[in-house]
Amino acid sequence: MNLTKSSNPVLGQSAFSKVQAGTQADVMTVEGAVNKTGLMFLILAFAAAFTWRKFFGVFDYGSPEGAFSAVAPWVIGGGIGGFIIAMVTVFSPRYSNITAPIYAVLEGLFLGGISAFFEVQYPGLVMRAVALTFGVFFIMLFLFRSGKIRATGKFRMAVLAATGGIALVYFISFIAGLFGASFGFLHGNSLLSIGFSLVVVGIAALNLILDFDFIQRGADSRAPKIMEWYGAFGLIVTLVWLYIEILRLLSKVASRD
């Protein structure tokens, strides 16, 4: 069983080449990874509650734009800081017990602010996005545990290619935006735009299979215990991506009403 083969860009071969093998009494377990994922989620939720409450504290006396301006430093700092810490974690997984919780805090600040902004535009949207995110998570976990979907080599390569393609489209869109151009199918509410978001949500969901597989194979191969934090980090990264894409999808559908 080759533990190093994973098409998730976070959970790949380089992660295992940068940590030492664990001793017999100090190895990765599924339970340990689950516990650390739960802890990271709680940290993220508390951080999100901070910017959420801060936004609505200002919104009660002003406009959505004004409220967002009040939390913008936290949102921007969380987004940029989260990306930087994620890169540090990818290149230095041996420190993931420190960097992974920091990532959860920063991403929580980011998500809390943008979620509040979406909520004032489309009341009830955030709760639906959260419910759908957890729904997709448990469905994919069931499909993985039951063996309905297996992370074969071809499956990993297909998900890798699709994920890379989406990242490339977003990158090109970002560069084009700097020159005043825009891709309507990314940001509009046309049927094409909604269809694209559905595809992205599907790819994000399939990445969960890779995360589950990574954690399971890590435990089976008795990887170093520090990889529990790294596996939890990878799972939270995918969940954050999935939630954002579901939020975007629901907002596109709601804007057509």
Backbone torsions as a table, in degrees:
resi	resn	phi	psi	omega
1	MET	NA	116.7	-176.3
2	ASN	-93.4	106.3	-176.0
3	LEU	-70.4	-23.6	-171.5
4	THR	-80.0	-10.1	-177.1
5	LYS	-89.4	101.0	175.7
6	SER	-143.2	133.4	-178.8
7	SER	-88.1	-5.6	173.1
8	ASN	-67.0	124.6	-177.0
9	PRO	-62.0	-23.0	177.0
10	VAL	-81.0	-38.3	-173.3
11	LEU	-106.8	76.0	-176.1
12	GLY	-124.5	-171.7	-174.1
13	GLN	-59.7	-39.5	-174.7
14	SER	-62.0	-28.4	-179.5
15	ALA	-60.6	-40.4	-176.3
16	PHE	-81.0	-20.3	177.9
17	SER	-79.7	-8.3	-175.7
18	LYS	-108.6	5.6	176.5
19	VAL	-130.5	153.6	-179.8
20	GLN	-84.9	154.0	178.2
21	ALA	-64.3	141.7	-179.5
22	GLY	-77.7	157.2	174.5
23	THR	-80.0	173.2	-175.8
24	GLN	-62.2	-31.3	-177.0
25	ALA	-95.1	0.5	-174.0
26	ASP	-137.4	66.7	-175.6
27	VAL	-124.9	164.6	-179.1
28	MET	-70.2	139.1	174.8
29	THR	-130.7	156.3	177.0
30	VAL	-63.5	-43.1	-179.8
31	GLU	-59.7	-41.9	179.3
32	GLY	-63.2	-41.7	178.9
33	ALA	-66.5	-38.4	178.6
34	VAL	-63.9	-44.8	179.7
35	ASN	-61.4	-41.8	-178.9
36	LYS	-71.3	-32.9	175.1
37	THR	-64.6	-43.9	178.3
38	GLY	-61.5	-40.7	178.9
39	LEU	-65.3	-43.0	178.6
40	MET	-63.3	-37.8	179.1
41	PHE	-64.8	-41.2	178.6
42	LEU	-63.7	-41.4	177.5
43	ILE	-61.1	-45.8	179.4
44	LEU	-61.0	-42.9	-178.1
45	ALA	-64.4	-42.0	179.4
46	PHE	-65.8	-40.2	178.3
47	ALA	-66.1	-40.2	178.2
48	ALA	-64.0	-37.6	179.5
49	ALA	-63.1	-32.1	-180.0
50	PHE	-62.8	-53.5	-178.9
51	THR	-71.6	-30.5	176.1
52	TRP	-61.2	-50.7	-178.9
53	ARG	-66.2	-37.9	178.7
54	LYS	-63.9	-41.2	178.7
55	PHE	-61.6	-51.1	-176.1
56	PHE	-73.5	-21.1	173.8
57	GLY	-66.0	-35.0	177.7
58	VAL	-84.1	-37.3	-176.5
59	PHE	-61.0	-29.8	179.3
60	ASP	-60.1	-20.6	-176.7
61	TYR	-120.1	10.6	-177.5
62	GLY	-159.4	-157.2	-177.2
63	SER	-95.5	164.5	176.0
64	PRO	-58.9	-38.2	-179.7
65	GLU	-64.7	-41.4	179.1
66	GLY	-66.3	-39.6	178.8
67	ALA	-65.5	-39.9	179.8
68	PHE	-67.2	-35.6	177.5
69	SER	-60.4	-33.6	-179.0
70	ALA	-68.8	-30.1	-178.8
71	VAL	-104.8	-1.4	-176.5
72	ALA	-54.6	-43.5	178.8
73	PRO	-58.9	-38.0	179.0
74	TRP	-69.9	-41.1	-178.9
75	VAL	-67.4	-49.3	-179.4
76	ILE	-65.3	-44.5	178.6
77	GLY	-62.1	-39.7	178.1
78	GLY	-66.4	-41.9	-179.7
79	GLY	-65.2	-50.0	-179.3
80	ILE	-68.7	-45.0	179.8
81	GLY	-62.8	-39.4	178.6
82	GLY	-62.3	-40.5	178.7
83	PHE	-64.1	-43.3	-179.5
84	ILE	-63.8	-46.1	-179.7
85	ILE	-65.4	-34.9	176.9
86	ALA	-62.0	-42.5	178.3
87	MET	-64.9	-40.2	177.4
88	VAL	-61.4	-41.6	-179.6
89	THR	-65.3	-41.5	179.6
90	VAL	-62.0	-42.9	-177.0
91	PHE	-84.3	-17.5	179.6
92	SER	-135.8	66.3	-177.4
93	PRO	-61.7	-19.0	179.8
94	ARG	-66.6	-17.0	178.4
95	TYR	-105.3	15.8	-175.1
96	SER	-65.6	-21.5	176.4
97	ASN	-66.4	-19.4	177.0
98	ILE	-99.5	-47.5	-173.6
99	THR	-74.4	-32.7	-178.1
100	ALA	-62.6	-47.7	176.2
101	PRO	-62.4	-36.1	177.5
102	ILE	-63.3	-41.7	176.8
103	TYR	-58.6	-42.1	-179.1
104	ALA	-61.9	-40.8	178.6
105	VAL	-62.7	-49.7	-176.6
106	LEU	-65.0	-43.7	178.5
107	GLU	-66.8	-32.5	176.6
108	GLY	-63.8	-43.2	176.8
109	LEU	-59.6	-42.4	180.0
110	PHE	-65.4	-50.1	-176.3
111	LEU	-66.5	-37.2	-179.9
112	GLY	-61.3	-42.1	-179.5
113	GLY	-68.3	-48.2	-177.4
114	ILE	-71.5	-31.0	177.8
115	SER	-65.8	-41.6	178.9
116	ALA	-62.7	-40.1	179.8
117	PHE	-64.6	-42.2	176.4
118	PHE	-65.3	-36.3	-176.1
119	GLU	-64.9	-38.6	-179.0
120	VAL	-72.1	-24.8	177.6
121	GLN	-80.5	-39.4	-178.4
122	TYR	-134.2	85.8	-177.5
123	PRO	-53.8	134.9	179.8
124	GLY	88.5	-7.8	-175.7
125	LEU	-65.3	-41.3	-174.9
126	VAL	-64.8	-43.9	180.0
127	MET	-63.4	-36.9	177.0
128	ARG	-66.2	-39.6	178.9
129	ALA	-65.5	-41.5	178.2
130	VAL	-63.5	-45.3	-179.5
131	ALA	-62.3	-43.0	179.5
132	LEU	-66.3	-38.7	179.1
133	THR	-60.6	-47.5	178.6
134	PHE	-67.9	-35.4	177.8
135	GLY	-61.6	-46.4	178.1
136	VAL	-62.9	-41.3	179.5
137	PHE	-57.0	-50.3	-176.5
138	PHE	-71.4	-32.6	176.0
139	ILE	-64.7	-45.7	180.0
140	MET	-66.6	-36.0	177.4
141	LEU	-64.5	-41.8	177.6
142	PHE	-62.6	-45.1	-179.4
143	LEU	-63.0	-35.5	178.9
144	PHE	-72.4	-48.2	-177.0
145	ARG	-66.2	-32.4	-179.3
146	SER	-83.2	-8.1	-179.7
147	GLY	81.9	8.1	178.9
148	LYS	-65.3	-34.7	175.5
149	ILE	-124.0	125.2	180.0
150	ARG	-116.1	140.7	-179.3
151	ALA	-83.5	71.0	177.5
152	THR	-74.7	172.0	179.0
153	GLY	-59.7	-44.0	179.8
154	LYS	-65.7	-38.2	178.2
155	PHE	-62.1	-45.5	-179.8
156	ARG	-61.3	-44.0	-178.7
157	MET	-65.2	-38.2	179.6
158	ALA	-66.0	-43.9	179.5
159	VAL	-67.3	-38.6	176.9
160	LEU	-59.6	-46.3	-179.1
161	ALA	-64.1	-43.8	-179.2
162	ALA	-65.8	-43.2	179.3
163	THR	-64.0	-43.0	177.6
164	GLY	-63.6	-38.2	178.4
165	GLY	-63.9	-42.2	178.4
166	ILE	-64.5	-43.3	178.5
167	ALA	-60.4	-39.2	179.9
168	LEU	-65.4	-42.2	178.8
169	VAL	-62.0	-44.3	179.6
170	TYR	-64.4	-38.6	-179.4
171	PHE	-66.2	-45.2	178.9
172	ILE	-62.7	-40.0	178.6
173	SER	-62.3	-40.2	178.8
174	PHE	-63.8	-45.9	179.4
175	ILE	-63.9	-42.5	179.0
176	ALA	-62.3	-36.6	179.6
177	GLY	-63.2	-30.2	178.1
178	LEU	-65.4	-22.0	-179.4
179	PHE	-107.4	15.6	175.8
180	GLY	85.5	1.9	178.8
181	ALA	-92.5	159.5	179.1
182	SER	-147.9	152.3	175.9
183	PHE	-102.0	105.7	-176.5
184	GLY	-59.3	-33.1	-176.7
185	PHE	-72.3	-10.6	177.3
186	LEU	-89.5	-37.3	-170.1
187	HIS	-116.7	-11.6	-179.8
188	GLY	-81.6	-172.2	178.6
189	ASN	-120.0	24.9	177.0
190	SER	-70.5	166.1	177.1
191	LEU	-61.3	-34.5	177.5
192	LEU	-64.4	-42.5	179.5
193	SER	-64.5	-43.2	177.9
194	ILE	-64.5	-40.6	177.5
195	GLY	-61.8	-41.9	178.2
196	PHE	-61.9	-43.5	179.3
197	SER	-62.7	-37.4	177.1
198	LEU	-61.7	-40.7	178.2
199	VAL	-63.8	-44.1	-178.9
200	VAL	-64.0	-41.6	176.9
201	VAL	-60.5	-40.5	178.4
202	GLY	-63.0	-42.8	178.9
203	ILE	-66.2	-40.8	177.6
204	ALA	-61.4	-40.4	178.5
205	ALA	-62.8	-41.2	179.7
206	LEU	-65.7	-28.6	176.3
207	ASN	-64.0	-25.3	176.1
208	LEU	-62.4	-36.2	177.4
209	ILE	-60.1	-41.0	178.7
210	LEU	-65.2	-37.3	178.5
211	ASP	-65.9	-45.9	178.3
212	PHE	-60.5	-43.2	-178.6
213	ASP	-64.1	-40.2	178.8
214	PHE	-60.4	-47.0	-179.1
215	ILE	-64.5	-43.2	-179.5
216	GLN	-64.1	-45.8	-178.8
217	ARG	-70.1	-30.8	176.0
218	GLY	-63.6	-42.6	178.1
219	ALA	-67.8	-42.5	-180.0
220	ASP	-63.4	-34.5	-178.1
221	SER	-90.4	3.2	178.2
222	ARG	56.1	52.2	177.2
223	ALA	-68.5	162.3	178.1
224	PRO	-56.8	146.5	-174.8
225	LYS	-61.8	-27.4	179.0
226	ILE	-60.0	-23.2	-179.2
227	MET	-71.4	-11.6	171.3
228	GLU	-61.5	-43.2	177.6
229	TRP	-66.0	-38.9	-178.7
230	TYR	-68.8	-39.7	176.8
231	GLY	-64.6	-40.8	177.0
232	ALA	-63.9	-40.0	177.7
233	PHE	-59.7	-47.3	-180.0
234	GLY	-61.3	-39.0	-179.9
235	LEU	-67.6	-41.5	179.0
236	ILE	-66.7	-38.2	176.9
237	VAL	-57.6	-45.7	-179.8
238	THR	-66.6	-40.9	179.4
239	LEU	-64.2	-38.9	177.4
240	VAL	-63.2	-45.6	178.5
241	TRP	-61.1	-45.5	-179.5
242	LEU	-60.8	-44.9	-179.3
243	TYR	-62.4	-44.5	-179.8
244	ILE	-62.1	-42.6	-179.0
245	GLU	-68.3	-36.9	176.4
246	ILE	-67.1	-39.6	177.4
247	LEU	-60.8	-43.5	177.8
248	ARG	-64.1	-43.0	-179.5
249	LEU	-61.7	-48.1	-178.8
250	LEU	-64.0	-36.0	179.2
251	SER	-67.8	-35.5	177.1
252	LYS	-64.9	-43.1	179.9
253	VAL	-66.7	-42.9	-178.6
254	ALA	-64.6	-33.1	-177.8
255	SER	-71.7	-12.6	178.7
256	ARG	-85.6	-13.9	-178.1
257	ASP	-72.9	NA	NA
